[in-house]
Amino acid sequence: MRLRVVSTRNEIPNLNPNERTIHLAFRASNVDFLNLMQRCPRLRMIQVPPSYRKTMSSAIQVFLDMQGIELLEGDVWGHRKDLDEYFTVDDATQEEIRTLVASGISMDEVANQIQKKARIGPELIKFIAKSKISV
């Protein structure tokens, strides 16, 4: 799974319209979210840093829910945008998440176990566990 890391609002018009998962590394306004949804109609998930999530309006959350887009809280630790515009969750980690879920372990326990091994947040782990997206 690849998350497209967007560092500034100026990048939104240049995004690939087929993007499904995006990490916003800037404090996006409601207009930025709307522009993002217009540019990427297949969008299924937007991840924002925890500090940004706390200051977001509830109106945009409701609108994202209506569009079927999940808003997650999390970071892309250690990612360098100058080297790659995508943050990648490797296939082995995704497979381990799915195996743990299939074994009947709770989502919270799966998130705890995977967080110890991979540098991804619990909300992203839960999203991967319940999604069929392989981008």
N, C-alpha and C positions, 0 to 999 in steps of 0.2 A: 504494500500500500504506500502510495506517495502522497504527501501533503504539499501542495504548492504554497510556498512561503511568500507572502506579499508584505513588503516592508513599507511601502508608501501608497497613498491613494492614487498617485500618478501611474502606478503599475496596472490598475484595474482595467483601463481601456485596452491594454495590450495582452490580457490574459487569453489563454486558449478557451474558447467557448465550451469545450468538453470537460473542463475541470469539474471534479466531483467533491474533492476534499481540499479545504484551504485553511491555512493558518494565517491570521492577520497579526502582524508584528507591530502594528501601529494602532493608536486609539481611533477607531473608526466611528464616524458619525452615522446617523440614520440614513443620510443620503448616500454615504459610502456603501452601506449594506444594500440599499436599493440598486445602486449602480452595479454592484457585484452580482446580484441576482439577475439583473438584466443581461449582463455580459456572459454569465455562466448559467444558462437555464437548466442544466443537468445537475446543479449543485445539490449535495445531500448533507454536507457537514461543513461547519465553520468552527475553527478553534481560535479562541482568544486567550491572552494571558489572564491569570486570575485578577490582577489589579484592574484590568480593563473591564472585566465582566461585572465587577461591583458597581461601576459607574454607568453602565448601559441603561437605556430607557426600557421600561417593561413593554412599551408599544412595539419595539422592534422584535423583542422576544416573541410576542403574540403573532406578529406578522410572519416570522420565520417558522413558527409552529404551523401556521395555516398553509405555508408553502411546502411543508414536509421536510424542512431543513433543520437539522439538529445543531444547536449551539453548545459547544463544549468548552470547558475551561482547561487550559494546559499550556505547557511551554514546549519549545523544540530545543532542548538542552544541547549545547555544543554544536549547533548547526551554524555553518558559515555560508551565508548567502552568496559571498563572492566566489565560492567554489561550486555551489550547486543551488539552483533555485528550488529544489525539492528536498523535503525531509522524508526519508524512507524508513518505513518499518519493515524489517526484513521478513522474508517468507517463513523462516524458521520460527520467529517469534509469533507470527500470525498463526502458524500451524499449532504451536504449543498452546496458544490461547484457545483455539477451537477444540483441541484435544482435552484440555482441562474442563471446558464447558461441557463437552460430551460425556465426561466421566461423572457429571452430576455435582461438581463443586459449585458453591455459590459464586455469584459475580464478584462480590466483595473479596472473597478469598482468592479468586483468579487474579483480580487486580493486585492484591498484595503480593502474590507469588511472582507475577510477571514484573512488577515494579522493581523488585529486588535485582532482577537480571537485566532488564532493558530500561533505558532512560526515556520512558514514555509515561504519561500521566494516567491515573485510574479511569478518567472519563473516556479517554481514547481507547484504552484497553477494553472497556465495556462496549464501546461503539464497534470495535473490531469483532468482538465476540458475538454480537447480535446482527452484524451485517454480512451481506454476501458480496460486498464490493471488493473487487481485486483490481485496483487501479495500477 
